[in-house]
């Protein structure tokens, strides 16, 4: 017999509680809501409607993203008009019970997620809008990144329903997080930790003397000093002969996993358009504008022919390349190490894949800039002694080129040495032209040396430290497109030597869809 109630706690509505299921339900990802803080390259983040891919296999439930011990698993997820709705089961462990009670009484009422980005775009207002992501994990938290990510209902139960863990299928896409520890194993680990703590205490007690005779000094400090000066007392030279830590059994204190794998920001790639690869083919084919002689003019006289012109296109292709890597871990390292080496290894491979894509895209961009400069699609800036007036002239000339094509000038991409040159520009009175810090007056732009971004006459400037010296170019976001598949994880066991191989791979193609959308800067 269930006992249902309706409660309202601030902006959290607990729709029902009963004794049938231990589940929580709510919006884990609200659509169209900006994050509370900046998340990447100084941008706010939001999720586009229906941006979560369907997922298979286990998505674990955690408390405050503590991946050492999951408290349950996500049983289902679906897109709704408000956001991505998830339902999760909370396991009957000590930690799971504690969190469950906090959710029931309204102390914890928010969700947070872990995800793999697949596709995104930079929307107006410096917003990083996620258009496609893959859900990795869900956490119950007190302070989420999105106010709308809230728990809507809690259901309790008297018995734990049967929980199934699917066998890993190497042919399917997997997330880059693995934790297959059962509730029984967690309980056993708690018992082992408690026993180890008791053993340490007994071993320390075994090294402590049964009784120590206490020596009480009854003389004053003055009497002791007087006797010592007279050479009749060695009290002040007494050597300590008591116990030290060397006499005890002291275990190393484990403070947690401090491993840090650095992700290389996709600065250049994030500025241009992205798409999904076709399901088949080792090349992608696209049409590029060749000539346009279309003309509309006044009809000279009635019956005269109208102006005539044609549009011609050229068929282009771009190769689809495969990126991947693998590693091998022993079963002992996977199952008995205190640190989750599987997670670290897979995350490192995913980051390495992103770094490889950055390198290829950067090389393609540099080649396109060189080609456009050679073809005359360029603006010229003096190589030495350039002032802000020269850069303003270059912006005006570039804007005219984009206007003639019906395109927008979306920004200026520069190498590190060019960025430094811009930052060092001074007016005739020695005042910095670009506002770096402070209030400033009569500035023509600003440069942020922390985020390596800025603006010149309201034109965004982005620095990519990986570009070769002297590279600078104006760009339109549609000039170059990157077509990328998701990162796929495979794994296979070797029963001969008790090891497991892990690999990741992905496909990617880079194509100049509108080559003239790149207007190179030539330093003359």
C-alpha positions, 0 to 999 in steps of 0.5 A: 500500500503506497503512501503518496504526498505532494510537497513543494520545496522552493522551486522543487516540486516533489510530485510523489513519494511511495514505497514502491521504487527508490527513484529520482526524476527531474530535468538534468539539462534545461534547454536554452538556459545559460550556465551560471559561470563561464566554462570555455574560452570565456564563453557561457554555455547552454544546451540546444533543444534535443541536443542529448544523443540516445545512449546505451549501457550504464550511465552511473548516478553520483553524489557531487561527481564523486566517481570513487563510489557511484550511488546508483544508475540512470534508468532512462532519459528522454527529451521534453519541451523543458529539457532532458528528463532523467530517471535514476535508481538510488542503490541501497548502500550507506552512501546511497541511503544518506543521499536518498534521505537528503533528496527526500527532505529537500536538502539536495534538489539539483542535478549536474551532468558529465558529458562528451561534446560532439557538436557545438556552435558559438551563438551571439552574445559569446554563448557556447551552444551545445548542439549534440552531446553524449551523456556520461554521468549524472550527479545529485548536487547542491550547487549546479551549473544550471538553476533549471537542472532540478529534481522533480520527484522522489519515489521510495521502496522497501525492496531493491529491484533487480539491477542488470549490468549489460555485457560490454559490446566492443562494436558499440560506442562507449563512454570514456568512464568505466566503473563496474564495482558492485554494491557488495564489493563496496560493502566489502571494501568498507569492511576491509578499510575498517579492519586495516584501521584497527590493525594499525591501532593495535600495532601502534599500541603494541610498541607503546611501553606498558608504563613510563615513570614520570620524572617531576622537576621541582626546582625553579628555572632560575635554580636550574640555570644557576646550577648549569652555569656552575657546571654542576647540572646537565639538565639543559643538555639532556638528550631525548630518549623517548619514543619516535615515529620510527618505533611505530608502524605508520602507513602512508596517508593517501590524499586522493588521485592528483593525476592531471591530464591537460586538454588542449583547447580547440581555439581555431576549430571552434571558430568555424562551422562543423557538421556530421560525416555521411555514414559511408565513403572515404571522401566527402564531395561538395560544390564550390562556386566557380563563376557568377555572371548573373546580372540584372539591369534595365531593359533598354527597350520593350522587346529587347533581351534582358541581361544574361548570366550563368552560375557555374560550380566546381565539384570538390572532395575532401578525404575522410581520415581516421584518427585513433590510438590504443593502450593495454592495461593488466587486469591487476592494474584495472581491478586492484589499483587505487586510482581508476587507470582505465578512466585516466587512460581513455580520457588521455586518448580522447584528449590526444584525438582532439589534439590531433584534430587541432593540428590537422585543422591548423595546417589546413587553415595555414595552407588556405591563408597562403593560397588566398594571399597568392590569389590576391584575396588579401589585405596589406599591413606594413611589416614594420612600423605598423600603427593602428591606422594601418590595421583600421585600413585593413579592416575596412578593406577586408569588410569591403571584400566580404560585403562584395561576397554577401558574407560577414566579417566574423573576426581576425585570427592571428599568431602569437607574434602578431598578437604581441605586436597589436598589444604593443601599439601606441598612439603618438603621445605614447598611450597604449592604443589597446585597452589592456586594463584600467579605464582608458580613454580614446582606445580603438580596441581591447586585448585580454592577455588571459584569454588571448582574445580581444577586439579591434574596432569591434572586430573580434581578435583571436590568438592561436598559439600554434600558428606559425609566426606571421600568420594572420587572416580575417575569416567568415565562420562558413569558410572552412567546415569540419565534418567529424564522427563521434569518438568510439571506444573499443576494448578486448580481453587477452585471456593468455596474459590477463590484460585488456586492450583499449582503443579509441578512433574517430573519422574527420574531414576538413573542407574549404567550403567557401575559400574566399571567406578567408581573407589573408593579411600580408605584411609588406 
